[in-house]
């Protein structure tokens, strides 16, 4: 199928002086058949990136290429991409079947099938076999979303682009739909770029994830790496809950380092630790900051506790720094002593 | 590759190229059409005013500006703008002489009904033609707001049978031909009109309402037109007031009255002001109503321009036209600035509930309800009266039921000379011009909508330039077309750009009508989810295909509504038609009505009734056709 490559893609709105930068040089390779997710807070440039790939926006600088062919100046209708929008963009004056068949007015159905067969096959793929003659407004949100997916897939696009396709649906429906989506994607093997602001969703469905912030890519990695080894402070704080501490390296000896944070010294273990005297930041997940660990003790003054069923999430302060903990039970008293293993800390760059 | 293949490939490439650029090609075509139809005529008028034998001159403009006949007391200021002390002195002297008195008056002769009368005694000041035009526009604005606000209050706050219908009907005066309204007022308030007939049954009258106080009748006719506009805008604002904001104010300690003043009024004020400003602009450029009801003794700028043209004094007419256009453009610009400064009316999250108007007998007899019913009676006289009188008046004369008026029309048709105004050609012309206007104005308006909605900021500029017809009066446009295109313009290479009166009339109508198509289509187009067009394009549709397949089918209601407006405007257009039709056989129904308006108003009233019937019938047809397209 298709490998997608973005090289130095930037997007500037308005003139140099009063303009805004939506994308500040994006480099990205999405492998053939990969389920790739762009995640980030609203306004980080993820939708602009998708619109640039689809051809609705021309980059101010840089190139987008499909399988090595530059797409500069190629109109959206010539790019062979399937797009599903957050609002679905279904045509209200056409039936479900007409919606799904619309792309086949411009591209032939796969060899050996007629348009009608192709439409029927797609409706079956998304479990909407008997809905063909309905109007889109007679369907539920989840069904509309599946029609939009079937419509995008009908002309066999090289690339499937999904812009927050589930954000209008409720949590339970979202989970079942995204299982269905990943199944369809792996069956068809179509290269897919998925946009979301929901980091949990990104971790759950993707082969690889790119975390974006302020028009830049912070990190590209597998979901496990993103969660366990965030490379920047932003990624550490955006993906899942995290405790980030800023300090200075006192001593460093091989894969061990002692870091001074506000007068308290913590021991860190792991590869690629910073050198003596350097400013550094490291993060510890709430799950790793627990009672009963002897090393790296800190006494947290509690502010609020949330009972979450399987566990308790506790918010408090240590030396003025906000700290979040995961506990088994609601603690008694106003403070709790916790610690973390030296290897549980992960160093991040502050940018 | 064989030759045939190459030709096919070339053809394919050409059609792809055409399709890709079809919107820009239509834009160019559109600019060309607008240039010839709109900017050339206006430019010709402008040239007339500031060119003398090909040499630029401001002397005509200066002559008009310093002539007290046109600018009254202000002419002195224009004549000698630096003598500020003298001007301030005369202003102070004038202000010192103003007096206000309150007295009891008996306005109806022979009736013992005292009315407290607030008299504003001002020393005579020469207003001049422009001053008078502004003066009557200001009075008309006050009358329209005064008549429109109670209607808005009732429509927004009370529930009764036919409320929704009534609310929709507020659009109707807008599409009624001005000359028909004028004749309706004749039928209502004339010597043998309905009001005098009614008063006669109780032994009063007859009164010569129109002859003794033409200004009052003209202002009432303007209110007939514009009060529904004020009401319409205000009701929309009132319905978008979020009732929770009022409830919040009440819970914070504001009384009902205080909450109304602090929360509701500030949200209504912009709408009322918008209505007032539009009313002022419309009545400043008023023409058929003043011409028919007041004549030259009550001349506004527009009527005077028309009179100059009749006397073939084109230079003076053009100079006046330019000054009038500058003023109305300034007002329109102020309006657009003001309109864009306000946030659009958002739909209220929770609308206020409406009280029933007649819940039970006791409430019905409360002072507030009685005031509402009194207003209803006044509204009946002002709004329904003229139209009903038009129909009734066509079948009656001073003494009783008669078919004489229609007999006159029939006789004129059968025995009239060809130079006379005949009823049938008028009806035929009106319908032909109406259809031709549709054919031109609807595509123009739709293309303009598509271009402006999608073009972003540059679209606003195009939009403003293309909305010029709203600010240029029909009479001005009429002269421009007459002098520019009917008399002909020499082009380089011995060509001449020239068109006949009938073609020019259609052009004038189309130019007046297409902004209404655009105004109806643009909001619907702008509200479409952009994801629909983008989905279509990602699926392989070109921009043009996406327009045809997705956008146009979804705005078909707006197109039909725009078409109805365009047709109604063509049927009712008077100002430019009367100029372009003079001395030719391309007169329309409104022009015929005006020509029949002689010593006896009977034939004109009958012709006006025919105009009403044709207008109504066309609306039914368009509604049917549109309803079918909708399905």
Boltz contact constraints between the chains, C-beta under 6 A:
constraints:
  - contact:
      token1: [A, 54]
      token2: [B, 538]
      max_distance: 6.0
  - contact:
      token1: [A, 56]
      token2: [B, 534]
      max_distance: 6.0
  - contact:
      token1: [A, 76]
      token2: [B, 537]
      max_distance: 6.0
  - contact:
      token1: [A, 76]
      token2: [B, 538]
      max_distance: 6.0
  - contact:
      token1: [A, 77]
      token2: [B, 537]
      max_distance: 6.0
  - contact:
      token1: [A, 77]
      token2: [B, 540]
      max_distance: 6.0
  - contact:
      token1: [A, 77]
      token2: [B, 541]
      max_distance: 6.0
  - contact:
      token1: [A, 77]
      token2: [B, 542]
      max_distance: 6.0
  - contact:
      token1: [A, 81]
      token2: [B, 538]
      max_distance: 6.0
  - contact:
      token1: [A, 83]
      token2: [B, 538]
      max_distance: 6.0
  - contact:
      token1: [A, 85]
      token2: [B, 531]
      max_distance: 6.0
  - contact:
      token1: [A, 87]
      token2: [B, 529]
      max_distance: 6.0
  - contact:
      token1: [A, 87]
      token2: [B, 531]
      max_distance: 6.0
  - contact:
      token1: [A, 89]
      token2: [B, 529]
      max_distance: 6.0
  - contact:
      token1: [A, 89]
      token2: [B, 531]
      max_distance: 6.0
  - contact:
      token1: [A, 89]
      token2: [B, 532]
      max_distance: 6.0
  - contact:
      token1: [A, 89]
      token2: [B, 535]
      max_distance: 6.0
  - contact:
      token1: [A, 91]
      token2: [B, 550]
      max_distance: 6.0
  - contact:
      token1: [A, 93]
      token2: [B, 553]
      max_distance: 6.0
  - contact:
      token1: [A, 102]
      token2: [B, 539]
      max_distance: 6.0
  - contact:
      token1: [A, 103]
      token2: [B, 539]
      max_distance: 6.0
  - contact:
      token1: [A, 103]
      token2: [B, 540]
      max_distance: 6.0
  - contact:
      token1: [A, 106]
      token2: [B, 540]
      max_distance: 6.0
  - contact:
      token1: [A, 107]
      token2: [B, 540]
      max_distance: 6.0
